[in-house]
Amino acid sequence: MLEKKRKRGIVLGWLIVNTLWLVSCSVAPVENSFIRTPSMLAPQGPVATRIAGLSWFMIILGSLIYIGVMIYFFYAIRGNRDYDFEAELRQPNRGNGIVLTWGVGFTAVVLVVLFGLNLGTMRANHQIFNREEGLVIDVIGRQWWWEVQYSQQGFETANEIHIPVGQPVTLRLVTKDVIHSLWIPELSGKLDLLPNQVNDLVIVADKTGEYWGECAEFCGTQHAKMQLMVIVQTEREFNVWLEQQQTIPAPPQDELTFDGRQIFLGSACVYCHAIAGTNASGDLGPDLTHIAGRRTLGAGILENTTGNLAGWIVDAQAIKPGNHMPPMDLSGEELQALLAYFRTLE
């Protein structure tokens, strides 16, 4: 009797520990307070709403099945001193009916139902995907940042997508290196970025705000630090932003910013970065034409402040090891001039 109780205690303890471990699983806390952790269960668009509805159904159904299995499990291991083991040995196939009915039949029904609901969700979202009108934006995955091209409007940016509220926007996804996957949990599902292939992802936002996206396919050392911000604006605000991005920044107006521009143009930076209105036309790194107007640095890992920008310029490897930007050997005066110049690029 004591042996049976001890075994039941071990099993019960294992179940409790396993359940607590599953409940405790969550997204790791972000290092910067300005980053808001997105949730697919808090949708802000029609596509994400359908996906969230299917997710809730699966969570509830899975929980009910888990509870049912645990009830049956405890029923099966309950202590019964009168259990006839000899009869069980004489009829070894006595439980086959239960296994076939619940283990096979019920499982098959659940999978078929879920498959049908998944197809229905995909079909409903496909009606939005087929819309040809609206803004088209090229999003190119890089190790480890996002290149964002507004080709129809004639400019590009990095790690930020601005879109108008309530309008379908087509993101044309491709990669320049390894496979990436774009996931904006509150606005859409996931879609891979593949070499030499363009995949279209349509997003629609119901209200203005900032929505965080990320790479959902392991792509190397800094995969976890490859964030993307989607900024949803009113149509008027979006048009103002478009006009600003299409404007070439004014030339330096004072000696400090002039020196900063000369330092930039005289360094190796021009081989990796571009600034409209100058001879810098590199395409290995983000376009810096309007860097001062962006919210983040390093693909969403730092807030775009003067101090953070200085640290990134001097030694980006210390902040994001493995990225493709080498440390810059600048004196204090050169760094201050360069920062002053970058702050004019709004």
VOPAGU-2260 file (C-alpha; in pm, 1 decimal, decimal comma):
REM VOPAGU-2260
SITE   aa  ch    i         X         Y         Z
SITE  MET   A    0       0,0       0,0       0,0
SITE  LEU   A    1     279,0     239,0      91,5
SITE  GLU   A    2     455,5     151,8    -232,7
SITE  LYS   A    3     146,2     242,4    -434,0
SITE  LYS   A    4     108,6     574,0    -253,1
SITE  ARG   A    5     474,5     651,8    -312,2
SITE  LYS   A    6     437,3     585,4    -686,0
SITE  ARG   A    7     123,7     797,7    -706,4
SITE  GLY   A    8     305,5    1077,6    -525,8
SITE  ILE   A    9     595,2    1062,3    -772,6
SITE  VAL   A   10     360,0    1073,5   -1072,0
SITE  LEU   A   11     155,7    1358,1    -923,4
SITE  GLY   A   12     470,7    1555,7    -845,6
SITE  TRP   A   13     599,4    1507,1   -1200,8
SITE  LEU   A   14     270,3    1631,3   -1345,2
SITE  ILE   A   15     267,6    1938,0   -1124,2
SITE  VAL   A   16     628,0    2028,8   -1209,4
SITE  ASN   A   17     566,6    1969,8   -1581,1
SITE  THR   A   18     251,4    2184,9   -1578,6
SITE  LEU   A   19     424,0    2470,0   -1394,2
SITE  TRP   A   20     713,4    2454,9   -1639,6
SITE  LEU   A   21     477,0    2483,4   -1935,9
SITE  VAL   A   22     288,7    2772,2   -1776,8
SITE  SER   A   23     612,5    2956,7   -1701,1
SITE  CYS   A   24     727,2    2943,8   -2064,8
SITE  SER   A   25     708,6    3296,2   -2206,6
SITE  VAL   A   26     892,4    3539,9   -2427,7
SITE  ALA   A   27    1221,4    3643,7   -2270,2
SITE  PRO   A   28    1212,4    4001,1   -2136,4
SITE  VAL   A   29    1358,1    4255,9   -2371,7
SITE  GLU   A   30    1657,8    4458,6   -2269,8
SITE  ASN   A   31    1517,2    4798,3   -2367,5
SITE  SER   A   32    1205,9    4941,2   -2209,2
SITE  PHE   A   33    1096,6    5117,8   -2528,9
SITE  ILE   A   34    1042,2    4782,3   -2701,4
SITE  ARG   A   35     689,5    4648,0   -2648,5
SITE  THR   A   36     655,2    4271,1   -2665,2
SITE  PRO   A   37     384,2    4194,4   -2925,0
SITE  SER   A   38     116,5    3929,4   -2881,2
SITE  MET   A   39     -61,8    3737,8   -3154,4
SITE  LEU   A   40    -359,8    3712,9   -2917,7
SITE  ALA   A   41    -407,0    4092,3   -2924,4
SITE  PRO   A   42    -479,7    4144,1   -3296,3
SITE  GLN   A   43    -504,2    4491,0   -3449,5
SITE  GLY   A   44    -603,7    4397,2   -3805,0
SITE  PRO   A   45    -845,6    4164,4   -3989,2
SITE  VAL   A   46    -578,7    3910,9   -4086,9
SITE  ALA   A   47    -439,8    3883,0   -3734,0
SITE  THR   A   48    -793,9    3871,8   -3589,5
SITE  ARG   A   49    -877,6    3556,5   -3785,4
SITE  ILE   A   50    -548,2    3395,2   -3684,6
SITE  ALA   A   51    -605,0    3486,8   -3319,1
SITE  GLY   A   52    -957,0    3339,4   -3329,4
SITE  LEU   A   53    -821,2    3009,6   -3461,2
SITE  SER   A   54    -544,1    3018,2   -3198,4
SITE  TRP   A   55    -792,4    3068,8   -2914,2
SITE  PHE   A   56   -1002,1    2777,1   -3040,8
SITE  MET   A   57    -694,0    2553,8   -3048,0
SITE  ILE   A   58    -585,7    2665,6   -2699,8
SITE  ILE   A   59    -928,2    2599,4   -2548,1
SITE  LEU   A   60    -970,0    2267,2   -2730,0
SITE  GLY   A   61    -618,7    2157,2   -2633,6
SITE  SER   A   62    -681,3    2251,4   -2269,7
SITE  LEU   A   63   -1005,5    2052,0   -2257,2
SITE  ILE   A   64    -833,4    1749,7   -2412,7
SITE  TYR   A   65    -546,4    1781,3   -2164,8
SITE  ILE   A   66    -788,1    1795,7   -1870,4
SITE  GLY   A   67    -976,4    1492,8   -2003,0
SITE  VAL   A   68    -653,3    1295,5   -2046,4
SITE  MET   A   69    -538,0    1383,6   -1694,5
SITE  ILE   A   70    -871,4    1281,2   -1544,0
SITE  TYR   A   71    -852,0     947,1   -1722,2
SITE  PHE   A   72    -486,6     911,3   -1622,9
SITE  PHE   A   73    -558,7     959,1   -1251,3
SITE  TYR   A   74    -853,6     724,4   -1282,6
SITE  ALA   A   75    -623,1     463,7   -1436,6
SITE  ILE   A   76    -357,3     488,1   -1165,7
SITE  ARG   A   77    -596,0     504,3    -870,9
SITE  GLY   A   78    -525,0     251,9    -599,6
SITE  ASN   A   79    -733,3     -63,9    -626,8
SITE  ARG   A   80    -630,0    -354,7    -408,8
SITE  ASP   A   81    -889,2    -580,9    -571,2
SITE  TYR   A   82    -755,1    -534,3    -926,3
SITE  ASP   A   83    -739,5    -874,4   -1097,9
SITE  PHE   A   84    -402,4    -881,1   -1273,9
SITE  GLU   A   85    -449,2   -1246,0   -1371,1
SITE  ALA   A   86    -766,4   -1159,4   -1565,3
SITE  GLU   A   87    -578,0    -881,2   -1742,5
SITE  LEU   A   88    -307,4   -1129,6   -1843,7
SITE  ARG   A   89    -569,1   -1371,8   -1974,0
SITE  GLN   A   90    -731,5   -1095,1   -2185,6
SITE  PRO   A   91    -438,6    -875,4   -2299,4
SITE  ASN   A   92    -642,1    -703,3   -2575,6
SITE  ARG   A   93    -929,5    -595,7   -2353,0
SITE  GLY   A   94    -836,0    -225,0   -2380,7
SITE  ASN   A   95    -797,3    -214,2   -2758,8
SITE  GLY   A   96   -1144,8     -70,0   -2807,4
SITE  ILE   A   97   -1064,2     232,4   -2590,4
SITE  VAL   A   98    -732,2     287,3   -2768,8
SITE  LEU   A   99    -891,4     271,2   -3114,8
SITE  THR   A  100   -1190,2     486,0   -3018,8
SITE  TRP   A  101   -1011,4     763,3   -2832,4
SITE  GLY   A  102    -646,4     729,0   -2925,7
SITE  VAL   A  103    -708,2     697,0   -3300,2
SITE  GLY   A  104   -1066,0     793,9   -3381,5
SITE  PHE   A  105   -1097,5    1099,8   -3158,5
SITE  THR   A  106    -749,7    1222,5   -3256,0
SITE  ALA   A  107    -833,8    1188,4   -3625,9
SITE  VAL   A  108   -1158,2    1384,5   -3582,2
SITE  VAL   A  109    -978,7    1665,1   -3396,4
SITE  LEU   A  110    -706,2    1689,9   -3660,9
SITE  VAL   A  111    -959,6    1695,8   -3946,0
SITE  VAL   A  112   -1160,7    1970,5   -3774,2
SITE  LEU   A  113    -850,5    2179,8   -3711,6
SITE  PHE   A  114    -731,5    2128,4   -4068,3
SITE  GLY   A  115   -1067,4    2246,3   -4201,7
SITE  LEU   A  116   -1068,6    2554,1   -3978,0
SITE  ASN   A  117    -713,4    2633,5   -4085,5
SITE  LEU   A  118    -812,0    2614,1   -4453,1
SITE  GLY   A  119   -1108,5    2840,5   -4384,7
SITE  THR   A  120    -885,5    3097,8   -4216,4
SITE  MET   A  121    -637,0    3087,0   -4503,3
SITE  ARG   A  122    -916,8    3127,7   -4758,2
SITE  ALA   A  123   -1064,8    3426,0   -4575,1
SITE  ASN   A  124    -724,7    3593,1   -4552,6
SITE  HIS   A  125    -656,7    3514,0   -4917,4
SITE  GLN   A  126    -937,7    3750,3   -5014,6
SITE  ILE   A  127    -727,7    4032,0   -4867,4
SITE  PHE   A  128    -407,0    3896,1   -5020,3
SITE  ASN   A  129    -558,6    3917,6   -5368,5
SITE  ARG   A  130    -621,5    4290,5   -5344,6
SITE  GLU   A  131    -405,6    4468,5   -5600,2
SITE  GLU   A  132    -469,4    4826,5   -5492,0
SITE  GLY   A  133    -281,2    4995,0   -5212,3
SITE  LEU   A  134      76,6    5064,7   -5117,0
SITE  VAL   A  135     351,6    4820,7   -5215,6
SITE  ILE   A  136     670,9    4806,4   -5007,3
SITE  ASP   A  137     979,3    4592,6   -5071,2
SITE  VAL   A  138    1120,0    4435,8   -4752,3
SITE  ILE   A  139    1461,9    4274,6   -4789,1
SITE  GLY   A  140    1603,6    4054,7   -4516,3
SITE  ARG   A  141    1970,7    4098,3   -4425,8
SITE  GLN   A  142    2195,9    3963,0   -4154,7
SITE  TRP   A  143    2071,2    4111,7   -3922,1
SITE  TRP   A  144    1849,0    4401,8   -4023,5
SITE  TRP   A  145    1561,6    4489,2   -4256,0
SITE  GLU   A  146    1602,7    4694,1   -4571,3
SITE  VAL   A  147    1276,1    4871,9   -4656,7
SITE  GLN   A  148    1228,9    5014,6   -5005,3
SITE  TYR   A  149     943,7    5239,5   -5112,6
SITE  SER   A  150    1025,9    5187,4   -5478,5
SITE  GLN   A  151     718,5    5365,1   -5615,0
SITE  GLN   A  152     802,9    5670,1   -5405,6
SITE  GLY   A  153    1176,6    5660,5   -5481,8
SITE  PHE   A  154    1342,0    5619,1   -5141,2
SITE  GLU   A  155    1440,9    5355,9   -4888,4
SITE  THR   A  156    1480,0    5327,5   -4513,4
SITE  ALA   A  157    1571,5    5056,0   -4264,7
SITE  ASN   A  158    1404,9    4860,8   -3984,5
SITE  GLU   A  159    1088,9    5073,1   -4000,6
SITE  ILE   A  160     774,1    5045,9   -4209,1
SITE  HIS   A  161     529,5    5335,8   -4218,4
SITE  ILE   A  162     179,7    5258,5   -4344,6
SITE  PRO   A  163    -158,1    5438,7   -4348,6
SITE  VAL   A  164    -428,4    5310,0   -4115,0
SITE  GLY   A  165    -712,2    5100,3   -4255,6
SITE  GLN   A  166    -553,7    5041,3   -4596,6
SITE  PRO   A  167    -415,6    4713,0   -4732,9
SITE  VAL   A  168     -38,0    4725,9   -4778,4
SITE  THR   A  169     152,9    4462,5   -4973,7
SITE  LEU   A  170     496,0    4371,0   -4839,7
SITE  ARG   A  171     708,9    4211,0   -5111,8
SITE  LEU   A  172     951,2    3989,1   -4922,9
SITE  VAL   A  173    1291,4    3866,5   -5040,8
SITE  THR   A  174    1631,6    3801,7   -4885,2
SITE  LYS   A  175    1984,3    3896,8   -4987,1
SITE  ASP   A  176    2155,6    3621,0   -4784,5
SITE  VAL   A  177    2002,3    3338,9   -4578,8
SITE  ILE   A  178    1637,2    3248,9   -4521,7
SITE  HIS   A  179    1450,6    3488,1   -4291,4
SITE  SER   A  180    1085,9    3497,8   -4185,3
SITE  LEU   A  181     884,6    3810,8   -4115,5
SITE  TRP   A  182     629,0    3799,2   -3835,5
SITE  ILE   A  183     428,2    4096,6   -3715,6
SITE  PRO   A  184     209,2    3916,8   -3458,0
SITE  GLU   A  185     -54,2    4188,0   -3414,2
SITE  LEU   A  186    -102,3    4242,0   -3788,5
SITE  SER   A  187     -30,7    3917,5   -3973,5
SITE  GLY   A  188      97,6    3564,3   -3974,9
SITE  LYS   A  189     450,7    3455,7   -4063,2
SITE  LEU   A  190     594,4    3441,9   -4414,0
SITE  ASP   A  191     941,9    3333,7   -4520,8
SITE  LEU   A  192    1189,4    3546,3   -4715,3
SITE  LEU   A  193    1364,9    3320,4   -4966,5
SITE  PRO   A  194    1659,5    3385,5   -5200,1
SITE  ASN   A  195    1557,5    3464,4   -5560,3
SITE  GLN   A  196    1188,0    3441,2   -5476,6
SITE  VAL   A  197     938,9    3715,4   -5390,4
SITE  ASN   A  198     662,1    3636,0   -5142,4
SITE  ASP   A  199     377,0    3879,6   -5087,2
SITE  LEU   A  200     239,3    3950,7   -4741,7
SITE  VAL   A  201     -59,1    4184,5   -4710,1
SITE  ILE   A  202    -115,8    4365,8   -4380,6
SITE  VAL   A  203    -398,2    4591,7   -4267,5
SITE  ALA   A  204    -400,3    4785,3   -3939,1
SITE  ASP   A  205    -726,1    4885,7   -3773,1
SITE  LYS   A  206    -581,3    5169,8   -3568,7
SITE  THR   A  207    -274,9    5391,2   -3549,0
SITE  GLY   A  208      19,4    5297,9   -3330,4
SITE  GLU   A  209     350,8    5115,5   -3324,5
SITE  TYR   A  210     363,1    4742,4   -3386,5
SITE  TRP   A  211     674,2    4531,2   -3346,3
SITE  GLY   A  212     779,6    4256,2   -3582,9
SITE  GLU   A  213    1070,9    4015,8   -3581,6
SITE  CYS   A  214    1251,3    3745,7   -3771,6
SITE  ALA   A  215    1085,9    3411,2   -3700,3
SITE  GLU   A  216    1341,1    3190,5   -3879,2
SITE  PHE   A  217    1682,1    3127,0   -3722,2
SITE  CYS   A  218    1923,6    3315,7   -3946,8
SITE  GLY   A  219    2250,7    3330,3   -3756,6
SITE  THR   A  220    2423,9    3477,4   -3455,1
SITE  GLN   A  221    2203,4    3783,0   -3405,2
SITE  HIS   A  222    1871,3    3632,8   -3511,6
SITE  ALA   A  223    1715,1    3731,4   -3178,2
SITE  LYS   A  224    1812,7    4096,1   -3233,9
SITE  MET   A  225    1648,6    4148,8   -3570,2
SITE  GLN   A  226    1346,8    4363,3   -3486,7
SITE  LEU   A  227    1118,4    4560,1   -3713,9
SITE  MET   A  228     883,9    4846,2   -3623,1
SITE  VAL   A  229     560,8    4906,2   -3813,9
SITE  ILE   A  230     434,7    5260,5   -3757,5
SITE  VAL   A  231      68,0    5302,2   -3850,3
SITE  GLN   A  232     -33,4    5662,5   -3912,7
SITE  THR   A  233    -334,2    5857,9   -4027,7
SITE  GLU   A  234    -337,8    5922,1   -4400,3
SITE  ARG   A  235    -238,4    6285,1   -4345,4
SITE  GLU   A  236      52,5    6194,0   -4115,9
SITE  PHE   A  237     164,8    5924,5   -4357,8
SITE  ASN   A  238     164,9    6166,4   -4653,5
SITE  VAL   A  239     369,3    6416,7   -4451,8
SITE  TRP   A  240     619,4    6141,8   -4369,6
SITE  LEU   A  241     637,7    6037,9   -4736,3
SITE  GLU   A  242     710,5    6393,7   -4844,2
SITE  GLN   A  243     981,1    6424,9   -4580,7
SITE  GLN   A  244    1147,5    6099,3   -4691,1
SITE  GLN   A  245    1146,8    6209,7   -5054,0
SITE  THR   A  246    1325,3    6534,8   -4965,0
SITE  ILE   A  247    1703,5    6546,2   -4992,9
SITE  PRO   A  248    1852,2    6674,4   -4664,6
SITE  ALA   A  249    1983,3    7031,6   -4672,4
SITE  PRO   A  250    2362,7    7073,8   -4686,0
SITE  PRO   A  251    2545,4    7155,7   -4360,5
SITE  GLN   A  252    2478,4    7505,3   -4228,6
SITE  ASP   A  253    2767,8    7537,7   -3984,8
SITE  GLU   A  254    3132,5    7438,8   -3955,0
SITE  LEU   A  255    3075,4    7147,5   -3716,6
SITE  THR   A  256    2821,7    6967,7   -3934,2
SITE  PHE   A  257    3028,1    7046,0   -4245,8
SITE  ASP   A  258    3328,5    6880,8   -4083,3
SITE  GLY   A  259    3108,4    6586,6   -3989,1
SITE  ARG   A  260    2999,3    6536,1   -4347,1
SITE  GLN   A  261    3360,4    6550,0   -4467,2
SITE  ILE   A  262    3457,8    6291,3   -4207,5
SITE  PHE   A  263    3180,4    6063,2   -4326,1
SITE  LEU   A  264    3259,5    6106,9   -4696,5
SITE  GLY   A  265    3630,3    6060,9   -4634,2
SITE  SER   A  266    3589,9    5734,2   -4445,9
SITE  ALA   A  267    3511,2    5377,8   -4544,8
SITE  CYS   A  268    3145,1    5443,6   -4450,2
SITE  VAL   A  269    3063,4    5545,3   -4808,9
SITE  TYR   A  270    3128,7    5190,7   -4931,6
SITE  CYS   A  271    2851,9    5048,8   -4710,3
SITE  HIS   A  272    2602,1    5333,2   -4664,7
SITE  ALA   A  273    2422,2    5583,5   -4884,6
SITE  ILE   A  274    2306,9    5940,7   -4818,2
SITE  ALA   A  275    2101,0    6115,3   -5085,2
SITE  GLY   A  276    2263,3    6430,9   -5217,3
SITE  THR   A  277    2618,1    6303,1   -5159,4
SITE  ASN   A  278    2850,0    6064,0   -5339,0
SITE  ALA   A  279    2792,3    5798,2   -5070,7
SITE  SER   A  280    2607,8    5517,6   -5247,5
SITE  GLY   A  281    2697,8    5197,7   -5064,6
SITE  ASP   A  282    2429,6    4931,2   -5032,7
SITE  LEU   A  283    2581,1    4684,6   -4786,0
SITE  GLY   A  284    2440,0    4867,9   -4485,7
SITE  PRO   A  285    2127,7    5075,8   -4414,3
SITE  ASP   A  286    2058,5    5393,1   -4608,9
SITE  LEU   A  287    2137,0    5684,9   -4375,1
SITE  THR   A  288    1962,3    5965,4   -4564,3
SITE  HIS   A  289    1708,3    6021,8   -4285,8
SITE  ILE   A  290    1870,9    5838,3   -3995,3
SITE  ALA   A  291    1785,1    6109,8   -3741,8
SITE  GLY   A  292    1414,3    6054,5   -3801,6
SITE  ARG   A  293    1418,5    5683,5   -3714,4
SITE  ARG   A  294    1308,1    5548,3   -3378,5
SITE  THR   A  295    1570,8    5277,0   -3332,2
SITE  LEU   A  296    1925,2    5168,3   -3412,7
SITE  GLY   A  297    2076,1    4827,4   -3484,7
SITE  ALA   A  298    1747,3    4674,3   -3606,2
SITE  GLY   A  299    1540,9    4771,1   -3306,5
SITE  ILE   A  300    1782,7    4692,7   -3023,2
SITE  LEU   A  301    1863,6    5054,4   -2927,0
SITE  GLU   A  302    1662,4    5370,8   -2901,5
SITE  ASN   A  303    1790,9    5629,3   -3149,7
SITE  THR   A  304    1960,1    5872,1   -2911,8
SITE  THR   A  305    2285,8    6060,6   -2956,9
SITE  GLY   A  306    2459,5    5850,6   -2692,8
SITE  ASN   A  307    2346,7    5521,4   -2840,8
SITE  LEU   A  308    2441,5    5635,1   -3190,1
SITE  ALA   A  309    2790,4    5728,4   -3065,0
SITE  GLY   A  310    2835,9    5386,7   -2905,8
SITE  TRP   A  311    2717,8    5213,2   -3221,4
SITE  ILE   A  312    2956,5    5409,8   -3444,5
SITE  VAL   A  313    3258,8    5354,7   -3222,4
SITE  ASP   A  314    3210,9    4982,6   -3162,2
SITE  ALA   A  315    2896,5    4817,7   -3294,8
SITE  GLN   A  316    3050,3    4476,6   -3225,1
SITE  ALA   A  317    3034,2    4538,4   -2850,9
SITE  ILE   A  318    2658,8    4600,0   -2882,7
SITE  LYS   A  319    2565,2    4341,8   -3144,8
SITE  PRO   A  320    2851,7    4092,0   -3190,1
SITE  GLY   A  321    2884,3    3941,7   -3535,0
SITE  ASN   A  322    2714,0    4220,5   -3729,0
SITE  HIS   A  323    2891,9    4342,0   -4041,5
SITE  MET   A  324    2987,6    4690,6   -3920,1
SITE  PRO   A  325    3351,8    4719,3   -3806,9
SITE  PRO   A  326    3463,6    4948,5   -3521,8
SITE  MET   A  327    3544,9    5305,6   -3626,8
SITE  ASP   A  328    3870,4    5466,2   -3513,9
SITE  LEU   A  329    3766,5    5827,5   -3450,1
SITE  SER   A  330    3892,2    6094,2   -3215,8
SITE  GLY   A  331    3651,6    6262,3   -2976,6
SITE  GLU   A  332    3631,1    6575,9   -3195,2
SITE  GLU   A  333    3568,2    6370,4   -3508,9
SITE  LEU   A  334    3295,9    6169,3   -3339,6
SITE  GLN   A  335    3116,8    6483,2   -3215,8
SITE  ALA   A  336    3128,0    6636,8   -3563,0
SITE  LEU   A  337    2996,2    6317,7   -3722,3
SITE  LEU   A  338    2712,8    6296,1   -3468,3
SITE  ALA   A  339    2621,9    6660,4   -3532,6
SITE  TYR   A  340    2599,1    6588,6   -3905,0
SITE  PHE   A  341    2387,9    6275,3   -3858,8
SITE  ARG   A  342    2145,7    6469,6   -3637,3
SITE  THR   A  343    2067,8    6699,9   -3930,3
SITE  LEU   A  344    1953,7    6404,6   -4141,5
SITE  GLU   A  345    1585,6    6405,6   -4045,3
